[in-house]
């Protein structure tokens, strides 16, 4: 019986440490859930743009200029360079850059 009493707290501590390690590894993976797409807009209509032959719906995204200043949804994005930041698979921020002539 005395051995059983000592094992219960050890199991509780082990479960607690396992939980802490699980949470810490989830926080470490948060950076891995961010992705960025950069390219020149090939097609734009309403909230939908095509960049690098892929289509993105920018509805609900926050727009900013190259200096980080907030923008209203630009009316014409065709030919502009966009940087689209995804967090957990959702578009969070769209940075609009002026495209230089080539």
The first five atom37 places (N, CA, C, CB, O) and aatype in JSON, in Angstrom:
{
  "aatype": [20, 20, 20, 20, 20, 20, 20, 20, 20, 20, 20, 20, 20, 20, 20, 20, 20, 20, 20, 20, 20, 20, 20, 20, 20, 20, 20, 20, 20, 20, 20, 20, 20, 20, 20, 20, 20, 20, 20, 20, 20, 20, 20, 20, 20, 20, 20, 20, 20, 20, 20, 20, 20, 20, 20, 20, 20, 20, 20, 20, 20, 20, 20, 20, 20, 20, 20, 20, 20, 20, 20, 20, 20, 20, 20, 20, 20, 20, 20, 20, 20, 20, 20, 20, 20, 20, 20, 20, 20, 20, 20, 20, 20, 20, 20, 20, 20, 20, 20, 20, 20, 20],
  "atom_mask": [
    [1, 1, 1, 1, 1],
    [1, 1, 1, 1, 1],
    [1, 1, 1, 1, 1],
    [1, 1, 1, 1, 1],
    [1, 1, 1, 1, 1],
    [1, 1, 1, 1, 1],
    [1, 1, 1, 1, 1],
    [1, 1, 1, 1, 1],
    [1, 1, 1, 1, 1],
    [1, 1, 1, 1, 1],
    [1, 1, 1, 1, 1],
    [1, 1, 1, 1, 1],
    [1, 1, 1, 1, 1],
    [1, 1, 1, 1, 1],
    [1, 1, 1, 1, 1],
    [1, 1, 1, 1, 1],
    [1, 1, 1, 1, 1],
    [1, 1, 1, 1, 1],
    [1, 1, 1, 1, 1],
    [1, 1, 1, 1, 1],
    [1, 1, 1, 1, 1],
    [1, 1, 1, 1, 1],
    [1, 1, 1, 1, 1],
    [1, 1, 1, 1, 1],
    [1, 1, 1, 1, 1],
    [1, 1, 1, 1, 1],
    [1, 1, 1, 1, 1],
    [1, 1, 1, 1, 1],
    [1, 1, 1, 1, 1],
    [1, 1, 1, 1, 1],
    [1, 1, 1, 1, 1],
    [1, 1, 1, 1, 1],
    [1, 1, 1, 1, 1],
    [1, 1, 1, 1, 1],
    [1, 1, 1, 1, 1],
    [1, 1, 1, 1, 1],
    [1, 1, 1, 1, 1],
    [1, 1, 1, 1, 1],
    [1, 1, 1, 1, 1],
    [1, 1, 1, 1, 1],
    [1, 1, 1, 1, 1],
    [1, 1, 1, 1, 1],
    [1, 1, 1, 1, 1],
    [1, 1, 1, 1, 1],
    [1, 1, 1, 1, 1],
    [1, 1, 1, 1, 1],
    [1, 1, 1, 1, 1],
    [1, 1, 1, 1, 1],
    [1, 1, 1, 1, 1],
    [1, 1, 1, 1, 1],
    [1, 1, 1, 1, 1],
    [1, 1, 1, 1, 1],
    [1, 1, 1, 1, 1],
    [1, 1, 1, 1, 1],
    [1, 1, 1, 1, 1],
    [1, 1, 1, 1, 1],
    [1, 1, 1, 1, 1],
    [1, 1, 1, 1, 1],
    [1, 1, 1, 1, 1],
    [1, 1, 1, 1, 1],
    [1, 1, 1, 1, 1],
    [1, 1, 1, 1, 1],
    [1, 1, 1, 1, 1],
    [1, 1, 1, 1, 1],
    [1, 1, 1, 1, 1],
    [1, 1, 1, 1, 1],
    [1, 1, 1, 1, 1],
    [1, 1, 1, 1, 1],
    [1, 1, 1, 1, 1],
    [1, 1, 1, 1, 1],
    [1, 1, 1, 1, 1],
    [1, 1, 1, 1, 1],
    [1, 1, 1, 1, 1],
    [1, 1, 1, 1, 1],
    [1, 1, 1, 1, 1],
    [1, 1, 1, 1, 1],
    [1, 1, 1, 1, 1],
    [1, 1, 1, 1, 1],
    [1, 1, 1, 1, 1],
    [1, 1, 1, 1, 1],
    [1, 1, 1, 1, 1],
    [1, 1, 1, 1, 1],
    [1, 1, 1, 1, 1],
    [1, 1, 1, 1, 1],
    [1, 1, 1, 1, 1],
    [1, 1, 1, 1, 1],
    [1, 1, 1, 1, 1],
    [1, 1, 1, 1, 1],
    [1, 1, 1, 1, 1],
    [1, 1, 1, 1, 1],
    [1, 1, 1, 1, 1],
    [1, 1, 1, 1, 1],
    [1, 1, 1, 1, 1],
    [1, 1, 1, 1, 1],
    [1, 1, 1, 1, 1],
    [1, 1, 1, 1, 1],
    [1, 1, 1, 1, 1],
    [1, 1, 1, 1, 1],
    [1, 1, 1, 1, 1],
    [1, 1, 1, 1, 1],
    [1, 1, 1, 1, 1],
    [1, 1, 1, 1, 1]
  ],
  "atom_positions": [
    [[0.81, -1.19, 0.0], [0.0, 0.0, 0.0], [0.86, 1.27, 0.0], [-0.92, -0.01, 1.2], [0.51, 2.27, -0.64]],
    [[1.99, 1.22, 0.72], [2.86, 2.4, 0.81], [3.49, 2.7, -0.56], [3.97, 2.18, 1.86], [3.66, 3.87, -0.9]],
    [[3.83, 1.66, -1.33], [4.38, 1.86, -2.66], [3.37, 2.48, -3.62], [4.87, 0.55, -3.22], [3.73, 3.26, -4.5]],
    [[2.13, 2.14, -3.43], [1.06, 2.68, -4.29], [0.85, 4.17, -4.04], [-0.26, 1.92, -4.05], [0.57, 4.93, -4.97]],
    [[0.99, 4.58, -2.81], [0.81, 5.98, -2.45], [1.91, 6.84, -3.08], [0.81, 6.16, -0.9], [1.67, 7.99, -3.45]],
    [[3.13, 6.29, -3.22], [4.22, 7.05, -3.82], [4.08, 7.14, -5.34], [5.55, 6.42, -3.47], [4.52, 8.12, -5.93]],
    [[3.48, 6.16, -5.97], [3.35, 6.14, -7.42], [2.32, 7.16, -7.92], [2.98, 4.75, -7.9], [2.51, 7.75, -8.98]],
    [[1.25, 7.38, -7.19], [0.19, 8.3, -7.63], [0.73, 9.71, -7.86], [-0.94, 8.34, -6.59], [0.46, 10.27, -8.92]],
    [[1.48, 10.31, -6.93], [2.02, 11.64, -7.21], [3.01, 11.64, -8.38], [2.7, 12.2, -5.97], [3.07, 12.61, -9.13]],
    [[3.78, 10.57, -8.54], [4.73, 10.51, -9.65], [3.99, 10.47, -10.98], [5.64, 9.28, -9.51], [4.42, 11.11, -11.94]],
    [[2.89, 9.74, -11.06], [2.1, 9.7, -12.29], [1.49, 11.06, -12.55], [1.0, 8.61, -12.2], [1.45, 11.51, -13.7]],
    [[1.0, 11.73, -11.51], [0.41, 13.07, -11.68], [1.44, 14.06, -12.22], [-0.17, 13.58, -10.34], [1.13, 14.85, -13.11]],
    [[2.65, 14.02, -11.68], [3.71, 14.91, -12.15], [4.07, 14.58, -13.6], [4.97, 14.78, -11.25], [4.29, 15.49, -14.4]],
    [[4.13, 13.3, -13.95], [4.45, 12.91, -15.33], [3.38, 13.39, -16.3], [4.6, 11.39, -15.43], [3.71, 13.87, -17.39]],
    [[2.11, 13.27, -15.93], [1.02, 13.75, -16.79], [1.1, 15.26, -16.95], [-0.35, 13.34, -16.22], [0.89, 15.77, -18.04]],
    [[1.39, 15.97, -15.87], [1.51, 17.43, -15.93], [2.66, 17.83, -16.87], [1.75, 18.01, -14.51], [2.48, 18.71, -17.72]],
    [[3.82, 17.19, -16.73], [4.95, 17.51, -17.6], [4.66, 17.19, -19.06], [6.19, 16.76, -17.14], [5.07, 17.93, -19.95]],
    [[3.96, 16.09, -19.31], [3.58, 15.75, -20.68], [2.68, 16.83, -21.26], [2.87, 14.37, -20.71], [2.83, 17.19, -22.43]],
    [[1.75, 17.35, -20.48], [0.87, 18.44, -20.94], [1.64, 19.7, -21.26], [-0.18, 18.74, -19.9], [1.36, 20.36, -22.26]],
    [[2.6, 20.05, -20.41], [3.41, 21.25, -20.64], [4.22, 21.1, -21.93], [4.35, 21.52, -19.44], [4.31, 22.04, -22.72]],
    [[4.81, 19.95, -22.15], [5.59, 19.72, -23.37], [4.7, 19.77, -24.6], [6.32, 18.36, -23.3], [5.11, 20.29, -25.63]],
    [[3.49, 19.24, -24.5], [2.55, 19.27, -25.63], [2.17, 20.69, -26.0], [1.29, 18.46, -25.31], [2.15, 21.04, -27.18]],
    [[1.88, 21.51, -25.01], [1.51, 22.9, -25.26], [2.69, 23.67, -25.83], [1.01, 23.58, -23.98], [2.53, 24.46, -26.76]],
    [[3.88, 23.46, -25.29], [5.07, 24.16, -25.76], [5.39, 23.81, -27.21], [6.27, 23.84, -24.87], [5.8, 24.68, -27.97]],
    [[5.2, 22.57, -27.6], [5.48, 22.2, -28.99], [4.45, 22.81, -29.93], [5.49, 20.68, -29.15], [4.77, 23.12, -31.07]],
    [[3.21, 23.0, -29.47], [2.18, 23.66, -30.29], [2.51, 25.12, -30.52], [0.82, 23.54, -29.64], [2.27, 25.64, -31.61]],
    [[3.06, 25.79, -29.51], [3.46, 27.19, -29.65], [4.64, 27.3, -30.61], [3.82, 27.79, -28.28], [4.71, 28.24, -31.4]],
    [[5.55, 26.36, -30.55], [6.71, 26.39, -31.44], [6.31, 26.2, -32.9], [7.71, 25.32, -31.03], [6.98, 26.72, -33.79]],
    [[5.23, 25.48, -33.16], [4.79, 25.24, -34.53], [3.96, 26.4, -35.08], [3.99, 23.97, -34.59], [3.59, 26.37, -36.26]],
    [[3.64, 27.4, -34.27], [2.82, 28.52, -34.74], [3.49, 29.25, -35.9], [2.54, 29.49, -33.6], [2.81, 29.69, -36.83]],
    [[4.8, 29.39, -35.86], [5.51, 30.06, -36.94], [5.45, 29.25, -38.23], [6.97, 30.31, -36.55], [5.48, 29.83, -39.32]],
    [[5.36, 27.95, -38.12], [5.3, 27.11, -39.31], [3.96, 27.24, -40.03], [5.54, 25.66, -38.94], [3.85, 26.87, -41.19]],
    [[2.96, 27.76, -39.35], [1.64, 27.91, -39.96], [1.49, 29.23, -40.71], [0.57, 27.81, -38.89], [0.39, 29.55, -41.16]],
    [[2.55, 29.97, -40.85], [2.52, 31.22, -41.61], [3.16, 30.99, -42.96], [3.24, 32.37, -40.85], [4.23, 30.37, -43.07]],
    [[2.5, 31.48, -44.0], [3.08, 31.41, -45.34], [2.89, 32.74, -46.04], [2.44, 30.26, -46.16], [1.99, 33.51, -45.7]],
    [[3.73, 33.01, -47.01], [3.68, 34.26, -47.75], [3.73, 33.96, -49.24], [4.85, 35.21, -47.34], [4.51, 33.12, -49.69]],
    [[2.87, 34.65, -50.0], [2.87, 34.57, -51.45], [3.19, 35.97, -51.97], [1.49, 34.04, -52.02], [2.56, 36.94, -51.57]],
    [[4.17, 36.06, -52.85], [4.56, 37.35, -53.44], [4.53, 37.22, -54.95], [5.97, 37.8, -52.95], [5.03, 36.24, -55.5]],
    [[3.94, 38.21, -55.6], [3.92, 38.2, -57.06], [3.15, 39.36, -57.63], [3.34, 36.92, -57.56], [2.55, 40.15, -56.9]],
    [[3.17, 39.47, -58.94], [2.46, 40.52, -59.66], [1.07, 40.02, -60.0], [3.23, 40.96, -60.95], [0.9, 38.88, -60.44]],
    [[0.08, 40.87, -59.79], [-1.31, 40.5, -60.05], [-1.52, 40.4, -61.55], [-2.29, 41.54, -59.42], [-1.3, 41.36, -62.29]],
    [[-1.96, 39.23, -61.99], [-2.22, 38.99, -63.41], [-3.67, 39.3, -63.76], [-1.89, 37.55, -63.77], [-3.97, 39.75, -64.87]],
    [[-4.57, 39.06, -62.81], [-6.0, 39.26, -63.04], [-6.6, 39.76, -61.74], [-6.7, 37.94, -63.53], [-6.24, 39.27, -60.66]],
    [[-7.5, 40.73, -61.83], [-8.19, 41.25, -60.64], [-9.62, 41.6, -60.99], [-7.45, 42.48, -60.07], [-9.88, 42.28, -61.98]],
    [[-10.54, 41.12, -60.16], [-11.94, 41.47, -60.33], [-12.6, 41.36, -58.96], [-12.64, 40.54, -61.38], [-12.69, 40.27, -58.39]],
    [[-13.07, 42.49, -58.44], [-13.67, 42.5, -57.11], [-12.65, 42.12, -56.05], [-14.87, 41.54, -57.06], [-11.6, 42.75, -55.95]],
    [[-12.95, 41.1, -55.28], [-12.03, 40.62, -54.23], [-11.12, 39.5, -54.71], [-12.82, 40.14, -53.04], [-10.27, 39.04, -53.95]],
    [[-11.27, 39.06, -55.94], [-10.52, 37.91, -56.45], [-9.35, 38.4, -57.31], [-11.44, 36.97, -57.28], [-9.52, 39.23, -58.19]],
    [[-8.16, 37.85, -57.01], [-6.97, 38.17, -57.79], [-6.26, 36.89, -58.18], [-6.02, 39.11, -57.0], [-6.4, 35.86, -57.52]],
    [[-5.5, 36.96, -59.26], [-4.66, 35.84, -59.68], [-3.21, 36.3, -59.61], [-5.04, 35.35, -61.11], [-2.82, 37.29, -60.23]],
    [[-2.42, 35.55, -58.84], [-1.0, 35.83, -58.68], [-0.26, 34.52, -58.91], [-0.68, 36.44, -57.25], [-0.52, 33.52, -58.23]],
    [[0.65, 34.52, -59.86], [1.42, 33.3, -60.14], [0.55, 32.12, -60.53], [2.24, 32.93, -58.93], [0.79, 31.0, -60.09]],
    [[-0.46, 32.36, -61.34], [-1.39, 31.36, -61.85], [-2.27, 30.72, -60.78], [-0.62, 30.28, -62.55], [-2.91, 29.7, -61.02]],
    [[-2.31, 31.32, -59.59], [-3.21, 30.84, -58.53], [-4.16, 31.96, -58.17], [-2.41, 30.36, -57.28], [-3.78, 33.13, -58.17]],
    [[-5.39, 31.6, -57.86], [-6.43, 32.58, -57.56], [-6.65, 32.67, -56.06], [-7.75, 32.21, -58.28], [-6.71, 31.65, -55.37]],
    [[-6.78, 33.89, -55.57], [-6.97, 34.15, -54.14], [-8.16, 35.07, -53.95], [-5.7, 34.76, -53.5], [-8.34, 36.02, -54.72]],
    [[-8.97, 34.81, -52.94], [-10.09, 35.68, -52.58], [-9.63, 36.53, -51.41], [-11.38, 34.85, -52.21], [-9.36, 36.01, -50.33]],
    [[-9.53, 37.83, -51.61], [-9.0, 38.75, -50.61], [-10.07, 39.33, -49.7], [-8.26, 39.87, -51.29], [-9.81, 40.28, -48.96]],
    [[-11.28, 38.78, -49.73], [-12.37, 39.29, -48.92], [-12.01, 39.17, -47.43], [-13.69, 38.53, -49.22], [-11.63, 38.1, -46.96]],
    [[-12.14, 40.26, -46.72], [-11.87, 40.29, -45.29], [-10.41, 40.5, -44.94], [-12.32, 39.03, -44.68], [-10.06, 40.56, -43.76]],
    [[-9.54, 40.61, -45.94], [-8.11, 40.81, -45.66], [-7.86, 42.27, -45.32], [-7.24, 40.38, -46.88], [-8.6, 43.17, -45.73]],
    [[-6.81, 42.49, -44.56], [-6.39, 43.85, -44.21], [-5.34, 44.27, -45.22], [-5.84, 43.92, -42.73], [-4.38, 43.53, -45.46]],
    [[-5.5, 45.44, -45.81], [-4.57, 45.93, -46.83], [-3.65, 46.97, -46.22], [-5.34, 46.53, -48.04], [-4.05, 47.76, -45.36]],
    [[-2.4, 46.96, -46.69], [-1.43, 47.97, -46.27], [-0.48, 48.26, -47.42], [-0.64, 47.51, -45.01], [-0.35, 47.46, -48.35]],
    [[0.18, 49.43, -47.34], [1.15, 49.75, -48.38], [2.52, 49.19, -47.97], [1.23, 51.29, -48.62], [2.63, 48.53, -46.94]],
    [[3.53, 49.46, -48.76], [4.86, 48.93, -48.51], [5.5, 49.42, -47.23], [5.74, 49.25, -49.65], [6.47, 48.83, -46.75]],
    [[4.97, 50.51, -46.67], [5.49, 51.07, -45.43], [4.69, 50.61, -44.22], [5.5, 52.58, -45.49], [4.98, 51.01, -43.09]],
    [[3.68, 49.77, -44.44], [2.86, 49.26, -43.35], [1.68, 50.14, -42.98], [3.71, 49.07, -42.16], [1.0, 49.88, -41.99]],
    [[1.43, 51.18, -43.77], [0.29, 52.07, -43.5], [-0.99, 51.44, -44.04], [0.53, 53.47, -44.14], [-0.99, 50.92, -45.16]],
    [[-2.07, 51.47, -43.28], [-3.33, 50.85, -43.71], [-3.87, 51.5, -44.99], [-4.37, 50.95, -42.6], [-3.75, 52.71, -45.2]],
    [[-4.48, 50.67, -45.83], [-5.12, 51.12, -47.07], [-6.56, 50.63, -47.11], [-4.33, 50.62, -48.33], [-6.89, 49.6, -46.51]],
    [[-7.38, 51.36, -47.79], [-8.71, 50.84, -48.14], [-8.49, 49.82, -49.25], [-9.7, 52.0, -48.58], [-7.43, 49.8, -49.87]],
    [[-9.47, 49.0, -49.5], [-9.34, 48.0, -50.58], [-9.09, 48.73, -51.89], [-10.62, 47.1, -50.68], [-9.95, 49.48, -52.35]],
    [[-7.92, 48.54, -52.5], [-7.6, 49.23, -53.75], [-8.58, 48.81, -54.86], [-6.15, 48.93, -54.19], [-8.96, 47.65, -54.96]],
    [[-8.97, 49.77, -55.68], [-9.94, 49.48, -56.73], [-9.31, 48.72, -57.89], [-10.55, 50.77, -57.24], [-9.96, 47.87, -58.49]],
    [[-8.06, 49.01, -58.21], [-7.41, 48.33, -59.33], [-6.06, 47.77, -58.87], [-7.22, 49.3, -60.53], [-5.12, 48.52, -58.61]],
    [[-5.98, 46.45, -58.78], [-4.75, 45.81, -58.35], [-3.94, 45.22, -59.5], [-5.06, 44.73, -57.37], [-2.81, 44.77, -59.3]],
    [[-4.5, 45.22, -60.71], [-3.82, 44.61, -61.84], [-2.48, 45.29, -62.09], [-4.69, 44.68, -63.11], [-2.39, 46.51, -62.19]],
    [[-1.42, 44.47, -62.18], [-0.08, 44.99, -62.43], [0.67, 45.37, -61.18], [-0.17, 46.16, -63.32], [1.87, 45.66, -61.26]],
    [[0.03, 45.38, -60.03], [0.7, 45.72, -58.77], [1.35, 44.46, -58.18], [-0.31, 46.34, -57.75], [0.93, 43.34, -58.47]],
    [[2.35, 44.67, -57.38], [2.99, 43.56, -56.69], [2.32, 43.4, -55.33], [4.54, 43.8, -56.53], [2.18, 44.36, -54.58]],
    [[1.9, 42.17, -55.02], [1.24, 41.88, -53.75], [2.09, 40.92, -52.93], [-0.17, 41.3, -53.98], [2.77, 40.05, -53.47]],
    [[2.02, 41.1, -51.64], [2.58, 40.16, -50.68], [1.4, 39.72, -49.81], [3.78, 40.8, -49.82], [0.86, 40.52, -49.04]],
    [[1.01, 38.47, -49.94], [-0.17, 37.96, -49.22], [0.33, 37.1, -48.06], [-1.11, 37.13, -50.18], [1.02, 36.1, -48.27]],
    [[-0.03, 37.5, -46.84], [0.37, 36.76, -45.65], [-0.78, 35.88, -45.18], [0.81, 37.74, -44.51], [-1.88, 36.37, -44.9]],
    [[-0.52, 34.58, -45.11], [-1.5, 33.62, -44.62], [-1.13, 33.23, -43.2], [-1.56, 32.36, -45.54], [0.05, 33.02, -42.9]],
    [[-2.1, 33.13, -42.33], [-1.89, 32.59, -41.0], [-2.94, 31.52, -40.77], [-1.98, 33.71, -39.9], [-4.14, 31.78, -40.81]],
    [[-2.48, 30.31, -40.53], [-3.36, 29.16, -40.34], [-4.29, 28.95, -41.53], [-4.18, 29.33, -39.06], [-5.45, 28.59, -41.35]],
    [[-3.79, 29.18, -42.73], [-4.56, 28.93, -43.94], [-5.51, 30.03, -44.35], [-5.31, 27.71, -43.77], [-6.18, 29.91, -45.37]],
    [[-5.58, 31.11, -43.58], [-6.46, 32.24, -43.92], [-5.62, 33.46, -44.27], [-7.42, 32.56, -42.75], [-4.57, 33.7, -43.67]],
    [[-6.11, 34.23, -45.24], [-5.4, 35.44, -45.62], [-5.6, 36.48, -44.52], [-5.89, 35.99, -47.0], [-6.72, 36.81, -44.15]],
    [[-4.48, 36.98, -44.01], [-4.55, 37.96, -42.94], [-4.23, 39.37, -43.43], [-3.59, 37.57, -41.82], [-5.0, 40.3, -43.2]],
    [[-3.1, 39.52, -44.11], [-2.65, 40.84, -44.54], [-2.21, 40.79, -46.0], [-1.51, 41.36, -43.65], [-1.56, 39.84, -46.44]],
    [[-2.57, 41.84, -46.73], [-2.14, 41.99, -48.12], [-1.36, 43.29, -48.2], [-3.36, 41.98, -49.12], [-1.91, 44.37, -47.95]],
    [[-0.09, 43.19, -48.56], [0.74, 44.38, -48.74], [0.8, 44.69, -50.22], [2.16, 44.18, -48.14], [1.15, 43.82, -51.03]],
    [[0.48, 45.92, -50.59], [0.43, 46.35, -51.98], [1.64, 47.21, -52.26], [-0.9, 47.12, -52.29], [1.85, 48.24, -51.61]],
    [[2.45, 46.78, -53.24], [3.63, 47.53, -53.66], [3.4, 48.08, -55.06], [4.9, 46.65, -53.61], [2.69, 47.48, -55.87]],
    [[4.01, 49.2, -55.35], [3.97, 49.76, -56.7], [4.96, 48.97, -57.55], [4.31, 51.3, -56.7], [6.11, 48.79, -57.16]],
    [[4.51, 48.51, -58.67], [5.38, 47.74, -59.56], [6.13, 48.69, -60.47], [4.58, 46.72, -60.39], [5.53, 49.55, -61.11]],
    [[7.44, 48.53, -60.53], [8.27, 49.39, -61.37], [8.18, 48.94, -62.82], [9.73, 49.38, -60.88], [8.08, 47.75, -63.08]],
    [[8.23, 49.88, -63.76], [8.23, 49.5, -65.18], [9.5, 48.75, -65.52], [8.08, 50.74, -66.08], [10.57, 48.99, -64.96]],
    [[9.36, 47.82, -66.48], [10.52, 47.01, -66.87], [10.96, 47.36, -68.26], [10.2, 45.52, -66.79], [11.93, 46.79, -68.77]]
  ]
}
